[in-house]
Amino acid sequence: MAVVASHPSVFEQANGRSAADVMRAVARYVPLLAVIGAVVGVHVPTLSYFFFGDDFLVLGDIQTRTFPQYMRDVFLLEDLTPNWRPLTMAVYWAEFQLFGFDATAWRIVNLAVHAATIVVLYQFVLALTKRVFVATAAALIFGLSASAVHTVTYITAFPHVLSEFFLISSLYLLHCYVDGGERRAGLYWLSFVAYVAGFLSNEGGAVMGVALAMYYALYALPRRRDALDLVVKMTPFALAGGLMVALLAGSGKQGVDTGFYSFGWHIARETWVYLARLAYPVGQIPLDPAALEWTVGSIVLGAAAFFLVRGPHIARIGAVAMVVALMPYTPGKIWTATRYTYMALPFFAILVAVAAGFVHHHIARWYAPLAHLLATAALVAVGVSYAWQTTDQTEPFLEETERWELLARELKDAYPTVPAGETVWVIDDEGLWTNPFWQPTWMTSVGRALYGDDVSVRAIAPEHLPALEDAIDGDMYVVELSNGHLLRVSPATVTQRLGQQQD
């Protein structure tokens, strides 16, 4: 006791060091909380918007099938959604049972999964670089730039969001396994399960096996010096991804047929377009690149080539994975879509963050306070610019949901029920819903979602109603858009008014 009492400073210093370590550990995650706060803050105004037309494809399928029938059609590519994403579709089913037509809840799920991916990405970059600034920059660029392409706010872009979470988690879990001396096999198999979940969420995620293999080759192979071990450890990933791609490509079903995908010049063209979009997320993605897209895309590709040669390893992974992540979408020859950049964004963010970290490191060697000031200013500037782009691009897109909210709510007010096999005719002289491509897809799905199987909704201009009235025996279910509302009307009323206008 006397010895202990005579040396109290020993324990005071130990406790002091322990408290300081805890404070430093906590401080490393303060920037992450700031990034999450910024991302959530930008999206709060978007949560109140309704479903978009494409979302009704999912809602209509769920409403008209039992769960076994629904999942059977999903697995066999016989559902209305032309993609093979069974895990995402199962989540949609659960969301509908929980939330129904409350779009806000669906959007919160999207945002929560996006935020979870930011956390995993931050932890992965921090673990490999030990640099808080680099991890923060990567999380910020991905977190807000991904929002700027309104993937997060587009409810049925959820496959991209969910798949990204599993794929980045798979990469981080593989790192944890390797970093721990490969003693915990559970981490390896969790990484494998997360990878499989990634392409079950979005079939394009299968290509991310390249990033996993590259990580293992760069970080584990030099330590173990056993090429056979690399082959053995990566074989389950290669078999799972290869089998999925082979089965899907060979199915010949919707979404994978040659009407949409093909090899040709458009693959290089769209690669440049998407690479440019990663660095310059302003406006819509053009189908054909202009001089700006060629220039910016070339700079991004050149930077990727530089990092591939010079490293560090995390940047090498980022360079390859960024390009590979675009490959499932560049064979598409009909359209480009902003959400197709989402899978590549974390790796682009890593490249930018590593480059910024290099500059910060060298300025800090000269004068650390200036380096930290410039780093903080750069993060704020990037965050503000991306947040502005998020708001600027998301708002017009979400305003499009107002037409679908009007249609869904006021149709049910006008006709609470509609018998199976019937069609509800929307007289629309303002062109809100008369797009001919929407009639057999989105409008049909609106009918299924609201009323059940075999009920369709069709929008027509008023002058087409008399011909329909002559062709249809029995009752007609008709609403008319008038002064911003859908009102239940009789066909005779519309026909009479047309006659008066012609007189």
N, C-alpha and C positions, 0 to 999 in steps of 0.2 A: 504493500500500500504506500509505503514511504517513497519507493521508487517512482510509482505512478504519480504521486502528488508532487514530486519534485521536478517533473518534466511535463507540465501541462501544455507547453508550447508545441510539443510533438503532435499531439492530437488536434490542437487548434489549426496547425498548418495543414494537416491531412484533410481535416474537414473543409478548410478553405480551398484547397486544391480540388476537392470533390465538388464543392458548390460551383467553383469556376468552370469546371468541366461541364457540369449540367447546364450552366448558363450559356456556354459556348454551343453546346449541342442544341439547345432550344433556339438560340439566335440563328442557327443555320436554316431554320424553317420559317422564320419570320418573312423573308421574301416570298416564299411559296404561298403563305397565307395572303400576302398582298396581291399576288397574281390571281389566286382563286377569287379573292374579293372583287378584283377588277372584272374578271370574266363573268361572275354571277351578276355583278352590278350592270354590266352591259346587257345582259339577257333578261333581267327582270321585266323591262317594258314589253318584251315579246311574249311573255307567258300567257297573256290574256287572249291571244288570237285563236281563231277557230281552225278546223281542219282545212287542208288544201284538197283540190280535186283528186290528186293522185292517192291521197290517204283513204279515199272511199273504196278503192280497190280492195284494200285489206279489210275495212269495216264490212263491206258487202260480203266478202268470202266468209268472214267469221259468223255473220248473222244467219247465213243460209246453210250452214253445215254443222254437224256434231263435231266434237274435237277429233275423234278418230278419222272421220271423213275429211276434215280440213287438213290434218297432218298427212293423210295418204295423198291427197292432191298436191300438197307442198312437196313431198318427197318425189312424186312422179312428174313434177313440173306440169301439172294440169290445173293449177290455180290461175287466177287472173293476173297475179304478179309474175312477170316473166324472168324470175331469177330463182336460184336454188339456195335458199337461206333458212333451213329448217329451225335452227335455234332462234333466230330473230323472229320467225313467224310464231313459234311457240310463246315467245315473250309477248308478242302482239296479242295473242289469245288471252294470256293472263292479264294484260293491261285492260283489255276490253271488259273482262269479267270484273275487274276492280273499279275501273273508271268510267266505263261506258263511253258516252259522247262528251265527256269533260276533257277537252283538248288541253287545258292547262296542266292537268296531271300527267298526260303523256309527254308534254314538253319538259316538265320537271324531271322526268326519268331521263330524257335525252341529255339534259344539262348536267344531271348528277353523274352520269356515266362519262361524259366529256371531262368533268372536273376530276373524276377518279383517274382518268388517263393522264391528266396533267400531273397529278401527284406521283404516279408511277414513273413517268418520264423524268421528272425532277430527281427522284431518288436514283434512277438508273444513271443519269448523267453525273450527279453528285458522287455516286459510288465509283465511277470510272475516272473522273477528273479530279476529285477532291476540291473543286472550285465552286464556291457558292454562286459567284457571278455567272459562270458558264451555265450552271444548272438553272439559274433564274432566267437568264436570257433565252435558253431553249424552251422553258416552260411558258414564258411570256409570248414568244413568237408563235408557238403552236397553239396556245390557249386562245389568243385573240385572232390570229390569222385564220385559224380554222373556223372561227365564228364568222369572219368576213365573207366566207363563201356560203353562208347560211346553211351549212350542213347540220349544225346543231339545232337550228330552229325549224328545220324541215322534218316533220314527224316521221315520214317514211324514208328519210335518209338515215334512220337509226341503224340499219345494217352496217354502215360505214363506221358509225360511232361505237357500236358494241364490238365490232371486229377489231377496231384499233385498240380498244382497252385490253382485249385478250392477247393480241399480238405483242404489244409493248410489255404486258405482264409476263408473257412467255419469255421474252428477251431478258427481262430483269430477273426472273426466277432462274434462268440458265446461268446468269452471272452469279447469283447467290450460290448456286451449286458449285461452279468452278472456283469462285473466290473462297469457298469453304473447304477447298482441297478435295472436292468431289467425294466427300465422305457421307453426305446425306442424300441418298438415292431418291428420297421423297421429293426433293426440290427438282430433280431432273424429270421425274414423272409428272409433277405438277406443271412444269414448263411444257411438256408434251401435251398434256390435257388442255392447257390454255391455247396452244397452237391449233389443236384440232377444233376447239371451240371458236377460234378466230375465223377459220374458213367455213365452219357451220353457220356462222353469223353472216358472213359475206364471202361468197365463193372465191373472190379475188384474193382473199387473204392467204391462200395456199402458197403464193409466190414468196411470202415472207420467210419461208424456210431457208431461203438464200441468206438472209440476214443472220439467222440463228447459226447456220453452218459457218458463216464467215466469222462470227463472234468466237465460236469454239476453236476455229483454226488459228485465230490471232491470239487468243488469251490462254487457251488450254494446251494446244499442241506444243508451243515452245517450252512449256513447263514439263509436260510428260514425255515429249519427244517420241511419240508413239502414233504413227499414222494409222495403224490398224484401229487404235482406240477411237480416233476421229471418225473413221468409217462406221464402226459399231455404234457409237453414240448418236450419230446423225441418221442412221438407217431408218429408225422408226418414223422420224420426221419426213424423210424423203418418201418412204412408202405411203404414208398417210396422205401427204399432199399430192403425190403423183397419181395415186389411185383415184382420189377425188376428181382431179382434173381430167383424167382419162375417161371416167364414167360420165362426167358432165359433158365433155366435148363429144363423146360418142353417142349421146342420147338423141341428138337431132331435134330436141324439143325447143319450145319457145325460149328466146333469150340467148341461145347458143347456135342458132342456125346461120347459114351464110348470108341471109338477107341483112344481117346486122354486122357480123364480123367477117373480115377477110384480110389477107396479106396484101400489102401494096405501099405505095408512096405515102398514103395518109398516115401510116404508123409513125414515120419520122416527123411528118408535119405536125401531128398532134402531140408528139413527145415535146417538141419545141414550144408549142402553145402552152402545155401544162407546166413545163419548167419555167417559162416566163411568168405564168400566173403565180407560181410559188413566191417569186421575188417581188412581183408587182400585182398584188391582189386588188386591182381597181377595175370596176366594170365587169361586164360579162365576158366569158371566154369565146373568142371568135372561132369559127370552124376553120378558117384559113388565116394563117399568121401574116401579120403585116410586118413592116420593117422593125417596129418596136419589139414584137414578139421574137423575131429572129435574133435581134441584138441581145435582148435580156436573156432569152433562153440559151444563147451561146455563152454568155458570161457565166450563167449558173452551171452549165455543163463543163465549161473550162475550169471553174472553181472545184467542181467535183473531181475532175481528172487530176488537178493539182493535189488535192487532199488524198486521193487514192495512192499517189506516188510518195508523197512526203509525210503523210500521217498527221496526227497520231492515230492509233488504232480505232478509237471511237469515231473519228472523222472518216476513216476508211470505210467503216461499216455504214456510216451515214451516207457517204457518196454512192455506194453501190445500192443500198436499200432505197434511197430516194428515187433512183431511176427504175429499179425493178418494181417498185410499188405502183408505178404508172402503167406498167405493161398490160395488166388485165383490161385496160380501158382504151389504149391507143389503137387496137385493131377495130374499134367501132367506127364505122364509116359514115354514119348518119348524123350524129350530133356530138357535141362536147358538153360537159356539165361540170359545174364548179365543184360539186361534191366528189368528183373523181380525183381531186388533188389531196383529199383528206388523208389517205393512207400514207402519202409521201411526206406530208407536212412535218411530222416529228423529226424526220431525218434531215430535211432541209433546215429545220430549226437548230439541229445539232451542229450542222456545218457553220451556220452563221454565228452561233454561240461560241464555237471553238475559235473562229477567226477573231471575234470580238475579245475573247479571253486572251488571245495572243497579244493583241494591241494593248489591252489593259495591263498585262504582265510586264511588258517592256516599259510602259510609261511609269508603272509603279516602281520599277527598279531605279528610275531617275528621280521621281518625286511622288510618293505614295498618295498624299492627300489629293493632288491633282488627278491622279488616276481614278481614285474612288469617286471624286466629284464628276468627272467625265463619264464614268460608268453609270452612275446614278442618273445623270442627265440623259444619257443614251437610252436607258431602259424606260424612263418616263416618256421620252419622245416617241419611241417605238410603240409603247403601250397606248399613248394618246392617238397616234396615227392609225393604228390597227383598230382601236375602239371606234374611231370616227368612221372608218371604212365598214366596220360591222354594222353600225347604225344606218349608214347611208345606203348600204346594199340590202339590208334585211328588211327595213321598213316598207319599201315598195313591194317586195315579195310577199310579206305578210298581209299587206293591205288587200292582196288578191283573195285572201281567205274570207273577206267580208261577203263576197258574192255567194260563197258556199254556205256560210252561216245563214244568210237570208234564205237561200233555197231550202236548206234542211229544216229550219225552224218554221218557216211559214207554210211549207208544204204540209207538215204535220198539223198545223193549225187549221188549214183548209180541209184536209182529208186525214183524220186521225187513223183510219184504216182503209186499205184498198185490197180488194179480192185478188187472189193469186191469178196470174196470167194477164192482168190488166196493165195499161200504160197510163201514166199521168202526163198530160200534155201541158207544157209551159209555153204560153204565148209571150214571146219576148221580142219586142221591136227595138230593143236597145243593144242587142248582141251580147248580153252578159253570158249566156250559156249556149248559144247556137253554133259554136264551132263544130263542124261536122266530125272532126276526129274525136270529140268528147262523147258523142251520142252512144256509140256501142260500148264504151269503156267507162269513163267517169260517170256519165249520167245514168247508165244502167246500174252501176254500183251504188249510186245514191238511192235508187229505187230499192235495191236489195237491202241496203243498210237500214233504211227507214221502215220498210214494209215487209221484208222477207223475200223468199225465193219467187222467181217468175214475175216480179213487179218491176217495170222499167219506168224511167223518167226520160222524156224527150222534150227538147226545146225547139220551137219552130217560130218562124216569122208569122204574123197574123194572116197574111194573104194565103198561106198554105192550109189554113184550117178548113175552109169549105170543101176542098177536095178530100181531106181526111174524113170529114163528116159524112160525105157520100159513100166512102169506102168502108166505113166501120158500122157494123150492126150493133145495136144495143147502146148502153150508156157510155158516155165519154167523161173522163175525169179531167177537167180543164181548170187551170189557173192562169191569170193574166198579170203580167208585171205592169203596175200602174202607180206612179208617184213613189217609186222606191219600195213598193210592197207587192206581194203576191196575193191576189184576190180570187176567190172561187167564182167562176162565171159559167154560164151555159154557152155551148157552141152557138146557139141561135143568136145570142146577144152579140157575140163577136161578128158573126156573119152579117147581121143587120147593120151594125155600125160600119162595116166595110162597104156595104151597099150604099149607105148614106154618103160616105166619103167619095165614092165614085160618082154619085149623082151631083 
